[in-house]
Amino acid sequence: MKKNIKTFFLAAGLLFAFNACQDMLNTNSSLIAMEDEYKITNETEALYALNGIIYELVPVADRYVLMGELRGDLMTASEFASVELQDVNRFSVSSVNEYADKRAYYNVINNCNFLLQKLDTSLVMQNEKVLLRYHVLTKTLRAWTYFQLGQMYGKVTYFTQPILDLEASLAQYPVVELEELADILINELKPYASIFINWPSSDIVPIRIFLGDLYLYKNDYRTAAALYYDEIFDKRYVIYDNYNRWTNTNMEGVTVGHSFTYSGERIASIPGYTTTQDFHNRLVGLSINSKPSIVPSANYVRFMSEALYLFAVINGVVAAPSGDLRGTVRGSNNIQAGDAYIYLTVKGNQKCLIYKYLNASFGYDGVDPENDILTDALYIQTRIPVYRHPHLYLRFAEALNRLGKPTLAFAVLKYGLTYANVSDPLTGKVNPDELGEAFTRFPQATFFDNNRSMAARGRGNGIPIDKEFFIIPDLPAKQDSILWVEDRILEEMAAETPFEGNRFFDLLRISRRRDNHPAYMAEKVAVKYSDKDAMKAKLMDLNSWFLP
């Protein structure tokens, strides 16, 4: 799996690598790959080729996370970070910054173009177009890669033909702005959305989830909700009963259940190599270190520590202390739990460090010479999750809410999407006027019965039975309720999916539909800086949000 692909395909990739040292987009060459007689006509070759492309994503895995988090409000760069990481953190990235390099993304896109050209999708065996699934999977991977570029740079050079001299030829293709790109990608993928692809690998971005994201970005909430629901229903995805909880009302002990959801609820991911000889991700070394480069922002730690925790017994909520247990719990016995961050005493100094990557990593032969804490092995995440169950449910809730169903969306956070919570009118948990469409049905005696409320996983078993604290307030208009619920969804994203590469994109997507855009996201991000007023002023210019 460490090899790129078959020889015929690898040759094009090597040509790209040979030219990679040249400046991009500055020549007039229009050399593209010549058509030949060879076609891929069996699944084995198609699988090798696709796996080769997937492993071309390894070099962008760290960048996917860091570009999505350092420009958000949950993570910040420390004084030990490289100048390039600090520039990312302060929206001051230059064209020569390693994190601004587009080549790895365009390499994946170009290799997808080659595979799409070579696949013989007309081949039929037992009344099935046997290679159609690989065609769809490759198109989805290409579209996902394009959209990552678009969200980071605000625009892309768009091409669908395989190019031999990639960098010399890109200048011949149109530059497409992010809004137009989303439309192009939707039109490319939507003919295949109804094809149920039972793909056993978690390395592939599911077409319906990603297409739902595109529709969500374009504010087509009904289509997005339907796509998310179909994926949930067909794949039987639920929010599992994994949570951290206090063991008594004195808050003297905690049971850890949520720590491994980052790796255990994975839907799609970027794979990684696991030896010192190969390119591997550096997230553990950047985060768990006596001189960490990336750390939780102080405002995020404060937000998690101040969140209301609801302790429940059979008859109701009996205690309401503070703290979201998906962070790090520090009780009377200094008990620690959670999977977001952790307090460690390093060389006599207490540090608050990101724990999520180490918690999902494995120790391999070797050592990181720049890490004086983890000295017994080289700790590497073998997979960087792109989608997990919480992403799917929270984006489903986001779409439902904007569709005018705030009580149903809020049920994802407070109750869990089960028949009893959603469809039983006697509970009064969901407004019946918000039901009726296919994607609002949660049948009784199905896998949905296992659905747990999202907030209970860190804020207590008392969340579902609470009737006083975590409830939609009585607001003047329905639109006010929608905005209130959307803010709670964004908070839940911070608690449930921090440091995973989503925060910048979540803020951008939600802010752009707000009346006070871009102030909505600028204010949220600016609070993590000591010069927050100056940073807010800078971030009020949308051009500063995108890479050069």
PANUKE-469666 format. One line per 8 residues: their letters; for each residue z negated, x, y of C-alpha. Coordinates in nm, 4 decimals, padded with zeros to 6 digits, always signed. Layout:
a) Z X Y | ...
//
This chain:
mkkniktf) +00.0000 +00.0000 +00.0000 | -00.0253 +00.3005 +00.2284 | +00.3510 +00.3417 +00.2162 | +00.5471 +00.1576 +00.4785 | +00.8179 -00.0041 +00.2679 | +01.1180 +00.0716 +00.0476 | +01.3421 +00.3616 +00.1404 | +01.6100 +00.1489 +00.3042
flaagllf) +01.3523 +00.0003 +00.5375 | +01.1496 +00.3139 +00.5962 | +01.4536 +00.4958 +00.7333 | +01.4645 +00.2695 +01.0364 | +01.0943 +00.3175 +01.0964 | +01.1360 +00.6940 +01.0839 | +01.4160 +00.6752 +01.3355 | +01.1825 +00.4835 +01.5631
afnacqdm) +00.9052 +00.7368 +01.5152 | +01.1456 +01.0214 +01.5933 | +01.2294 +00.8661 +01.9269 | +00.8743 +00.7559 +02.0080 | +00.8015 +01.0542 +02.2315 | +01.0676 +00.9492 +02.4811 | +00.9934 +00.7372 +02.7850 | +01.0295 +00.3656 +02.7220
lntnssli) +01.2811 +00.1301 +02.8759 | +01.4692 +00.3960 +03.0712 | +01.8040 +00.4483 +02.8997 | +02.1279 +00.2567 +02.8752 | +02.1812 +00.2921 +02.5022 | +02.2457 -00.0285 +02.3098 | +02.2567 +00.1183 +01.9585 | +02.1451 -00.1368 +01.7015
amedeyki) +02.1314 -00.1311 +01.3250 | +02.4620 -00.1653 +01.1458 | +02.4981 -00.4477 +00.8973 | +02.5354 -00.3298 +00.5384 | +02.5759 -00.4828 +00.1984 | +02.2135 -00.4549 +00.0888 | +01.9966 -00.7641 +00.0636 | +01.6454 -00.8172 -00.0703
tnetealy) +01.6855 -01.0583 -00.3581 | +01.3486 -01.0560 -00.5357 | +00.9867 -01.1157 -00.4490 | +00.8667 -00.7693 -00.5501 | +01.0809 -00.5937 -00.2919 | +01.0003 -00.8596 -00.0315 | +00.6275 -00.8136 -00.0948 | +00.6482 -00.4350 -00.0639
alngiiye) +00.8400 -00.4680 +00.2608 | +00.5994 -00.7209 +00.4098 | +00.2936 -00.5185 +00.3107 | +00.4516 -00.2184 +00.4753 | +00.4821 -00.4050 +00.8027 | +00.1265 -00.5347 +00.7786 | -00.0037 -00.1799 +00.7479 | +00.1924 -00.0867 +01.0590
lvpvadry) -00.0705 -00.2968 +01.2411 | -00.3495 -00.0550 +01.1480 | -00.3075 +00.1581 +01.4637 | -00.3475 -00.1497 +01.6870 | -00.6596 -00.2897 +01.5186 | -00.9082 -00.1130 +01.7490 | -00.6918 -00.1941 +02.0495 | -00.6796 -00.5610 +01.9497
vlmgelrg) -01.0599 -00.5751 +01.9619 | -01.1209 -00.3516 +02.2635 | -00.8530 -00.5050 +02.4864 | -00.9849 -00.8501 +02.4016 | -01.3515 -00.7691 +02.4631 | -01.3880 -00.4976 +02.7275 | -01.2017 -00.7174 +02.9746 | -01.4318 -01.0084 +02.8960
dlmtasef) -01.7965 -01.0674 +02.9805 | -01.9680 -00.9890 +02.6488 | -01.8919 -00.6183 +02.6053 | -01.8927 -00.3286 +02.8492 | -01.8137 +00.0430 +02.8435 | -02.1088 +00.2805 +02.8690 | -02.1350 +00.6021 +03.0652 | -02.0467 +00.7840 +02.7416
asvelqdv) -01.7113 +00.6083 +02.7037 | -01.3866 +00.7906 +02.7596 | -01.2205 +00.7571 +03.0972 | -00.9502 +00.5470 +02.9325 | -01.2030 +00.2973 +02.7913 | -01.3849 +00.2816 +03.1243 | -01.0533 +00.2091 +03.2952 | -00.9916 -00.0753 +03.0507
nrfsvssv) -01.3381 -00.2088 +03.1286 | -01.2696 -00.2037 +03.5039 | -00.9144 -00.3398 +03.4903 | -00.7789 -00.0069 +03.6161 | -00.5483 +00.0854 +03.3297 | -00.2584 +00.3169 +03.4141 | +00.0705 +00.3346 +03.2288 | -00.0381 +00.6587 +03.0575
neyadkra) -00.3621 +00.5134 +02.9189 | -00.3500 +00.5205 +02.5375 | -00.4583 +00.1558 +02.5278 | -00.1550 +00.0574 +02.7369 | +00.0921 +00.1976 +02.4853 | +00.3319 -00.0732 +02.3634 | +00.5073 +00.1321 +02.0968 | +00.2948 +00.0339 +01.7972
yynvinnc) +00.3478 -00.3364 +01.8724 | +00.7235 -00.2994 +01.9153 | +00.7322 -00.0967 +01.5935 | +00.5910 -00.3975 +01.4053 | +00.8322 -00.6334 +01.5809 | +01.1342 -00.4156 +01.5038 | +01.0363 -00.3776 +01.1391 | +01.0022 -00.7559 +01.1164
nfllqkld) +01.3549 -00.7822 +01.2539 | +01.4822 -00.5484 +00.9818 | +01.3114 -00.7457 +00.7065 | +01.4405 -01.0778 +00.8385 | +01.7923 -00.9337 +00.8349 | +01.7614 -00.8116 +00.4756 | +01.5946 -01.1134 +00.3141 | +01.8348 -01.3290 +00.1151
tslvmqne) +01.6884 -01.6698 +00.1948 | +01.9794 -01.8465 +00.0258 | +01.8607 -01.7327 -00.3178 | +01.7568 -02.0374 -00.5247 | +01.5616 -02.0281 -00.8502 | +01.4355 -02.3428 -01.0201 | +01.5334 -02.5483 -00.7148 | +01.3280 -02.3295 -00.4820
kvllryhv) +01.4380 -02.0896 -00.2111 | +01.2178 -01.8155 -00.3468 | +01.2277 -01.5846 -00.0450 | +01.1857 -01.8511 +00.2208 | +00.8097 -01.7967 +00.2292 | +00.8629 -01.4293 +00.3141 | +01.1027 -01.5300 +00.5889 | +00.8413 -01.7633 +00.7391
ltktlraw) +00.5566 -01.5143 +00.6982 | +00.7579 -01.2386 +00.8636 | +00.8598 -01.4629 +01.1529 | +00.4985 -01.5659 +01.2014 | +00.3801 -01.2039 +01.2014 | +00.6476 -01.1123 +01.4546 | +00.5567 -01.4073 +01.6765 | +00.1861 -01.3243 +01.6599
tyfqlgqm) +00.2583 -00.9650 +01.7607 | +00.4774 -01.0799 +02.0485 | +00.2053 -01.3140 +02.1732 | -00.0561 -01.0361 +02.1673 | +00.1753 -00.8273 +02.3832 | +00.2392 -01.1201 +02.6150 | -00.1295 -01.1912 +02.6672 | -00.2028 -00.8258 +02.7409
ygkvtyft) +00.0949 -00.7461 +02.9629 | +00.1936 -01.0875 +03.0968 | +00.5490 -01.0296 +02.9772 | +00.7458 -00.8766 +02.6879 | +01.0877 -00.7326 +02.6164 | +01.2198 -00.9897 +02.3733 | +01.4675 -00.9077 +02.0971 | +01.5306 -01.0338 +01.7451
qpildlea) +01.7939 -00.7845 +01.6295 | +01.6877 -00.4729 +01.4336 | +01.7293 -00.1627 +01.6474 | +01.7639 +00.1922 +01.5198 | +01.6988 +00.3709 +01.8487 | +01.4253 +00.1349 +01.9609 | +01.3020 +00.2881 +02.2829 | +01.6514 +00.3674 +02.4050
slaqypvv) +01.7638 +00.0101 +02.3432 | +01.4771 -00.2011 +02.4726 | +01.6083 -00.1819 +02.8267 | +01.9128 -00.3825 +02.7185 | +01.7061 -00.6898 +02.6292 | +01.5556 -00.9551 +02.8582 | +01.2012 -00.9408 +02.9915 | +01.0277 -01.2700 +02.9162
eleeladi) +00.7191 -01.3947 +03.1025 | +00.4203 -01.5205 +02.9031 | +00.4800 -01.8899 +02.9747 | +00.8412 -01.8735 +02.8579 | +00.7439 -01.6572 +02.5614 | +00.5050 -01.9239 +02.4325 | +00.7889 -02.1786 +02.4424 | +01.0261 -01.9439 +02.2603
linelkpy) +00.7733 -01.8740 +01.9857 | +00.6936 -02.2422 +01.9417 | +01.0630 -02.3235 +01.8991 | +01.0974 -02.0404 +01.6470 | +00.8081 -02.1504 +01.4286 | +00.7841 -02.5275 +01.4514 | +01.0651 -02.5953 +01.1974 | +00.8429 -02.4295 +00.9360
asifinwp) +00.5075 -02.5827 +01.0292 | +00.5358 -02.8582 +00.7678 | +00.5955 -02.6089 +00.4874 | +00.2659 -02.5572 +00.3099 | +00.2520 -02.1884 +00.2195 | -00.0136 -02.1049 -00.0336 | -00.0389 -01.7349 +00.0438 | -00.3248 -01.5578 -00.1351
ssdivpir) -00.3575 -01.2679 +00.1090 | -00.5857 -01.2742 +00.4128 | -00.3588 -01.0207 +00.5834 | -00.1159 -01.2901 +00.6943 | -00.1610 -01.4969 +01.0083 | -00.1411 -01.8654 +00.9000 | +00.1531 -02.0305 +01.0722 | -00.0277 -02.3562 +01.1490
iflgdlyl) -00.3287 -02.1900 +01.3099 | -00.1167 -01.9588 +01.5209 | +00.1245 -02.2379 +01.6148 | -00.1813 -02.4440 +01.7091 | -00.2908 -02.1591 +01.9373 | +00.0486 -02.1603 +02.1074 | +00.0330 -02.5352 +02.1669 | -00.3261 -02.5008 +02.2878
ykndyrta) -00.2135 -02.2378 +02.5365 | +00.0609 -02.4726 +02.6556 | -00.1940 -02.7562 +02.6931 | -00.0296 -02.9683 +02.4214 | -00.3669 -03.0674 +02.2818 | -00.2523 -03.3403 +02.0434 | -00.0114 -03.1156 +01.8550 | -00.2652 -02.8322 +01.8480
aalyydei) -00.5389 -03.0587 +01.7102 | -00.3091 -03.1952 +01.4392 | -00.2076 -02.8450 +01.3270 | -00.5663 -02.7208 +01.3172 | -00.6755 -03.0274 +01.1225 | -00.3954 -02.9884 +00.8671 | -00.4980 -02.6284 +00.8046 | -00.8647 -02.7262 +00.7728
fdkryviy) -00.7847 -03.0118 +00.5372 | -00.5337 -02.8337 +00.3139 | -00.7380 -02.5140 +00.2821 | -01.0772 -02.6911 +00.2602 | -01.2281 -02.4815 +00.5385 | -01.5826 -02.5716 +00.6452 | -01.8628 -02.4255 +00.8532 | -02.0929 -02.3030 +00.5825
dnynrwtn) -02.4678 -02.3420 +00.5603 | -02.5266 -01.9820 +00.6693 | -02.7766 -01.9420 +00.9488 | -03.0753 -01.7439 +01.0699 | -03.3959 -01.9396 +01.1151 | -03.7612 -01.8934 +01.1954 | -03.9823 -01.9469 +00.8931 | -04.2688 -02.1069 +01.0865
tnmegvtv) -04.3486 -02.2603 +01.4212 | -04.5342 -01.9456 +01.5321 | -04.2038 -01.7568 +01.5216 | -04.3576 -01.4845 +01.3030 | -04.0819 -01.4508 +01.0461 | -03.7089 -01.5065 +01.0232 | -03.4745 -01.5739 +00.7345 | -03.1384 -01.4040 +00.7702
ghsftysg) -02.8373 -01.6013 +00.6547 | -02.5694 -01.5492 +00.9171 | -02.5301 -01.1717 +00.9148 | -02.2284 -01.1537 +00.6864 | -02.0202 -01.4387 +00.8238 | -01.8031 -01.1885 +01.0145 | -01.6626 -01.0595 +00.6865 | -01.7341 -01.3578 +00.4614
eriasipg) -01.5556 -01.6294 +00.6584 | -01.2336 -01.4391 +00.7115 | -00.9082 -01.6346 +00.7189 | -00.6719 -01.3618 +00.8421 | -00.7237 -00.9975 +00.9265 | -00.5693 -00.6611 +01.0068 | -00.6240 -00.4257 +00.7111 | -00.7348 -00.0671 +00.7473
ytttqdfh) -00.7248 +00.2621 +00.5635 | -01.0502 +00.3998 +00.4299 | -01.0197 +00.7763 +00.4110 | -01.0574 +01.0506 +00.6689 | -00.7016 +01.1633 +00.5971 | -00.5522 +00.8322 +00.7087 | -00.5656 +00.6575 +01.0440 | -00.8754 +00.4385 +01.0387
nrlvglsi) -01.0565 +00.2202 +01.2883 | -01.3258 +00.3756 +01.5065 | -01.5299 +00.0699 +01.6023 | -01.8443 +00.1693 +01.4097 | -01.8521 +00.5145 +01.5672 | -01.7914 +00.3741 +01.9133 | -02.0767 +00.1239 +01.8817 | -02.3513 +00.2713 +01.6596
nskpsivp) -02.4089 +00.6120 +01.8132 | -02.6660 +00.8018 +02.0160 | -02.3953 +00.8057 +02.2826 | -02.2241 +00.4705 +02.2292 | -01.8977 +00.4024 +02.4098 | -01.9109 +00.0230 +02.3852 | -02.2290 -00.1836 +02.4222 | -02.3248 -00.5488 +02.4738
sanyvrfm) -02.3246 -00.6440 +02.8400 | -02.6693 -00.7103 +02.9859 | -02.5730 -01.0628 +03.0904 | -02.4662 -01.1439 +02.7324 | -02.7946 -01.0199 +02.5848 | -02.9785 -01.2236 +02.8461 | -02.7704 -01.5339 +02.7683 | -02.8480 -01.5069 +02.3966
sealylfa) -03.2186 -01.4455 +02.4555 | -03.2534 -01.7428 +02.6909 | -03.0682 -01.9965 +02.4737 | -03.2873 -02.2811 +02.3539 | -03.3928 -02.2616 +01.9893 | -03.4958 -02.5885 +01.8210 | -03.7306 -02.5654 +01.5240 | -03.7180 -02.8682 +01.2943
vingvvaa) -03.9417 -03.0171 +01.0287 | -03.8846 -03.3381 +00.8359 | -03.9952 -03.5640 +01.1187 | -03.8097 -03.3899 +01.4015 | -03.8154 -03.1019 +01.6442 | -04.1628 -02.9518 +01.6732 | -04.0966 -02.6356 +01.8764 | -03.8445 -02.5257 +02.1350
psgdlrgt) -03.8693 -02.1495 +02.1915 | -03.5876 -01.9377 +02.3337 | -03.3285 -01.7226 +02.1643 | -03.0056 -01.7638 +01.9678 | -03.0725 -01.6075 +01.6290 | -02.7125 -01.4951 +01.5901 | -02.8044 -01.2186 +01.8300 | -03.1049 -01.0003 +01.7606
vrgsnniq) -03.4372 -01.1745 +01.7178 | -03.7435 -00.9935 +01.8427 | -04.0454 -01.1926 +01.7327 | -04.4173 -01.1166 +01.7341 | -04.3677 -00.8654 +01.4507 | -04.0549 -00.7163 +01.6088 | -03.8454 -00.8831 +01.3410 | -03.4733 -00.8288 +01.3743
agdayiyl) -03.1919 -01.0527 +01.2536 | -02.8482 -01.1623 +01.3571 | -02.5117 -00.9941 +01.3480 | -02.4169 -00.9440 +01.7128 | -02.6365 -00.6612 +01.8381 | -02.9454 -00.4700 +01.7386 | -03.2224 -00.2704 +01.9059 | -03.2527 +00.0852 +01.7756
tvkgnqkc) -03.4779 +00.3680 +01.8838 | -03.2529 +00.6719 +01.9095 | -03.4049 +01.0083 +01.9982 | -03.7008 +00.8353 +02.1566 | -03.4909 +00.5932 +02.3603 | -03.4467 +00.2285 +02.2758 | -03.0856 +00.1167 +02.2818 | -02.9229 -00.2234 +02.2416
liykylna) -02.6152 -00.1573 +02.0268 | -02.3360 -00.3692 +01.8820 | -02.4199 -00.4235 +01.5157 | -02.1330 -00.6437 +01.3998 | -01.8938 -00.3657 +01.2990 | -02.1472 -00.1629 +01.1019 | -02.2667 -00.4782 +00.9302 | -01.9126 -00.5405 +00.8028
sfgydgvd) -01.8313 -00.1800 +00.7139 | -01.8551 +00.0360 +00.4040 | -01.9536 +00.3984 +00.3673 | -01.6837 +00.6341 +00.2394 | -01.6726 +01.0050 +00.1592 | -01.6630 +01.2012 +00.4802 | -01.8459 +01.2040 +00.8090 | -01.7797 +01.1259 +01.1716
pendiltd) -01.8447 +01.4558 +01.3529 | -01.9090 +01.2667 +01.6773 | -02.1800 +01.0451 +01.5275 | -02.5294 +01.1890 +01.4926 | -02.6847 +00.8619 +01.3696 | -02.4651 +00.7724 +01.0716 | -02.4588 +01.1116 +00.9029 | -02.4568 +01.0159 +00.5344
alyiqtri) -02.1019 +00.8775 +00.5149 | -01.8009 +00.7695 +00.7139 | -01.8475 +00.4006 +00.7915 | -01.5235 +00.2071 +00.8275 | -01.4339 -00.1599 +00.8506 | -01.1682 -00.2179 +00.5879 | -01.0536 -00.5319 +00.7699 | -01.0591 -00.6449 +01.1311
pvyrhphl) -01.0766 -01.0262 +01.1268 | -00.8217 -01.2093 +01.3396 | -00.9185 -01.5624 +01.2388 | -01.2412 -01.6888 +01.0837 | -01.3655 -02.0403 +01.0101 | -01.5503 -02.0591 +01.3452 | -01.2334 -01.9736 +01.5406 | -01.0504 -02.2573 +01.3729
ylrfaeal) -01.3223 -02.5168 +01.4308 | -01.3955 -02.4121 +01.7884 | -01.0295 -02.4254 +01.8869 | -01.0012 -02.7592 +01.7103 | -01.2960 -02.8771 +01.9207 | -01.1321 -02.7367 +02.2344 | -00.8140 -02.9333 +02.1656 | -01.0039 -03.2546 +02.0795
nrlgkptl) -01.2098 -03.2319 +02.3955 | -00.9111 -03.1870 +02.6258 | -00.7400 -03.4725 +02.4443 | -01.0115 -03.7008 +02.5789 | -01.2496 -03.6912 +02.2807 | -01.5578 -03.5100 +02.4145 | -01.8117 -03.6691 +02.1774 | -01.6009 -03.5793 +01.8738
afavlkyg) -01.5547 -03.2247 +02.0049 | -01.9276 -03.1939 +02.0736 | -01.9974 -03.3047 +01.7150 | -01.8490 -02.9740 +01.5985 | -02.1293 -02.7971 +01.7831 | -02.4215 -03.0350 +01.7345 | -02.3753 -03.2321 +01.4115 | -02.0957 -03.1015 +01.1930
ltyanvsd) -01.7791 -03.2889 +01.1041 | -01.8839 -03.5079 +00.8143 | -01.8101 -03.8722 +00.7465 | -02.1685 -03.9726 +00.8232 | -02.1741 -03.7883 +01.1555 | -01.8276 -03.8838 +01.2738 | -01.7203 -04.2159 +01.1261 | -02.0418 -04.4094 +01.0674
pltgkvnp) -02.0824 -04.6311 +01.3786 | -02.4532 -04.6771 +01.3058 | -02.5292 -04.3146 +01.3945 | -02.3882 -04.3401 +01.7465 | -02.3008 -03.9723 +01.7412 | -01.9294 -04.0138 +01.8159 | -01.7700 -04.2711 +02.0412 | -01.5575 -04.4967 +01.8128
delgeaft) -01.2898 -04.5099 +02.0839 | -01.2200 -04.1437 +02.0141 | -01.1305 -04.2076 +01.6499 | -00.8254 -04.3560 +01.4818 | -00.5756 -04.0720 +01.4804 | -00.5108 -03.8877 +01.1557 | -00.6830 -03.5697 +01.2710 | -01.0081 -03.7560 +01.3431
rfpqatff) -01.0617 -03.8655 +00.9824 | -01.3311 -03.6930 +00.7798 | -01.3419 -03.8765 +00.4446 | -01.6643 -03.9450 +00.2603 | -01.7400 -03.7594 -00.0644 | -01.5077 -03.4692 +00.0172 | -01.5472 -03.1038 +00.1075 | -01.6245 -03.2220 +00.4630
dnnrsmaa) -01.9702 -03.3208 +00.3373 | -02.0517 -02.9481 +00.3378 | -01.9768 -02.9073 +00.7077 | -02.2660 -02.7805 +00.9158 | -02.3023 -02.7965 +01.2896 | -02.1992 -02.4755 +01.4602 | -02.4986 -02.4378 +01.6904 | -02.7484 -02.4843 +01.4068
rgrgngip) -02.6416 -02.1457 +01.2750 | -02.8252 -01.9706 +01.5559 | -03.0150 -02.2249 +01.7606 | -03.2083 -02.4013 +01.4895 | -03.2131 -02.6781 +01.2337 | -03.3391 -02.9023 +01.5080 | -03.0019 -02.9122 +01.6845 | -02.8585 -03.2075 +01.4840
idkeffii) -03.1690 -03.4245 +01.5200 | -03.2496 -03.3310 +01.8788 | -03.2205 -03.6247 +02.1201 | -03.3548 -03.4567 +02.4301 | -03.2168 -03.1087 +02.5000 | -02.8702 -03.0324 +02.3603 | -02.6919 -03.3570 +02.4473 | -02.4018 -03.4603 +02.6700
pdlpakqd) -02.5607 -03.5669 +03.0004 | -02.4895 -03.8971 +03.1689 | -02.2101 -03.7938 +03.4050 | -02.0121 -04.0018 +03.6574 | -01.6716 -03.9722 +03.4905 | -01.5244 -03.8901 +03.1517 | -01.3500 -03.5881 +03.2989 | -01.6922 -03.4521 +03.3975
silwvedr) -01.8024 -03.4868 +03.0361 | -01.4899 -03.3040 +02.9191 | -01.5606 -03.0115 +03.1529 | -01.9269 -03.0019 +03.0463 | -01.8339 -02.9967 +02.6764 | -01.5693 -02.7311 +02.7372 | -01.8331 -02.5075 +02.8940 | -02.0527 -02.5563 +02.5879
ileemaae) -01.7603 -02.4708 +02.3583 | -01.7010 -02.1499 +02.5521 | -02.0705 -02.0646 +02.5209 | -02.0514 -02.1311 +02.1485 | -01.7535 -01.8971 +02.1247 | -01.9713 -01.6291 +02.2830 | -02.2530 -01.6874 +02.0348 | -02.0417 -01.7271 +01.7212
tpfegnrf) -01.7450 -01.4927 +01.7697 | -01.8553 -01.2093 +02.0020 | -01.6984 -00.8614 +01.9929 | -01.4122 -00.9785 +01.7688 | -01.1272 -00.9447 +02.0175 | -01.1043 -01.2986 +02.1546 | -01.3094 -01.3207 +02.4704 | -01.0534 -01.2179 +02.7330
fdllrisr) -00.7929 -01.4487 +02.5815 | -01.0401 -01.7387 +02.5523 | -01.1341 -01.7012 +02.9190 | -00.7726 -01.6771 +03.0287 | -00.6659 -01.9818 +02.8270 | -00.9513 -02.2035 +02.9428 | -00.9521 -02.0832 +03.3029 | -00.5819 -02.1470 +03.3592
rrdnhpay) -00.6317 -02.5219 +03.3102 | -00.9247 -02.5355 +03.5561 | -00.8822 -02.6394 +03.9189 | -01.0595 -02.3234 +04.0338 | -00.8443 -02.0798 +03.8349 | -00.8652 -01.7796 +03.8463 | -01.2125 -01.7985 +04.0028 | -01.3474 -01.9569 +03.6838
maekvavk) -01.2811 -01.6479 +03.4721 | -01.3262 -01.3990 +03.7570 | -01.6823 -01.5181 +03.8166 | -01.7716 -01.5035 +03.4490 | -01.6439 -01.1496 +03.4008 | -01.7654 -01.0111 +03.7349 | -02.1327 -01.0702 +03.6518 | -02.1374 -00.7775 +03.4100
ysdkdamk) -02.0674 -00.5223 +03.6861 | -02.3131 -00.3719 +03.9331 | -02.0536 -00.4292 +04.2064 | -01.9850 -00.7843 +04.0958 | -01.8627 -00.9102 +04.4353 | -01.5999 -00.6378 +04.4570 | -01.4930 -00.6975 +04.0980 | -01.4662 -01.0713 +04.1540
aklmdlns) -01.2411 -01.0072 +04.4531 | -01.0263 -00.7789 +04.2387 | -01.0053 -01.0293 +03.9548 | -00.8987 -01.3091 +04.1873 | -00.5577 -01.1382 +04.1760 | -00.4039 -01.2480 +03.8468 | -00.1881 -00.9365 +03.8364 | -00.5023 -00.7323 +03.7733
wflp) -00.5574 -00.9147 +03.4433 | -00.2438 -00.7710 +03.2834 | -00.1564 -00.4164 +03.1810 | +00.1159 -00.2211 +03.3621
//
